[in-house]
Amino acid sequence: DYESLKKTVALCEKYDYIYGAVGIHRSAQTTCPITGFRTWNALLSHPKIVAVGEIGLDYHWEDECPREKQKEVLIAQLELAKKHDLPVVIHDREAHGDMMDILRKYKPKGVVHCFSGSAELAQETVKLGMYIGLGGVVTFKNARHSAEVAKTIPLDRLLTETDAPTWRPCHSAASAATAP
């Protein structure tokens, strides 16, 4: 939400080693309309904000935010990311078809984090120039899809992830997405 976006910027300003991403999360989309956020451009212009995210679609909880609203907010944020030449951190849960349609149309740079789709979807995502992020679930015995994705993605497009708050900017999905 807006308050957490301001806190992200404040943490980035306080600590030399912290860089941030700002975005309207699915859970805040009904209370934080993207069009009403006057300081959005200023936040995205901050030198220590390196990505727009986490943004995306999550149809698992669609009773909290309808699909059309989620798509509207995602598209608005993709347009802002493009305007500011920033990568995105994409969240996609149970929305693979709609997400791929949007990614094909807007062609953002960035990462689909905690990827849960098929190996075919991962390959198509990589062809769009994006990175694939896989979390620790890839090590689970029943994680057939994640293991198959890991086998088929070029190593220069595959990121390992953690929710640990000790990531350094050089190891983050956002900085990897901006690497040459």
Secondary structure, DSSP 8 states (H G I E B T S, - for coil): -HHHHHHHHHHHHH-TT--EEE---GGGTTTS-GGG-TTHHHHHHSTTEEEEEEEEEEGGGTTTS-HHHHHHHHHHHHHHHHHTT--EEEEEES-HHHHHHHHHHH---EEETT--S-HHHHHHHHHTT-EEEE-GGGGSTT-HHHHHHHHHS-GGGEEE----TT--GGGSHHHHHT--
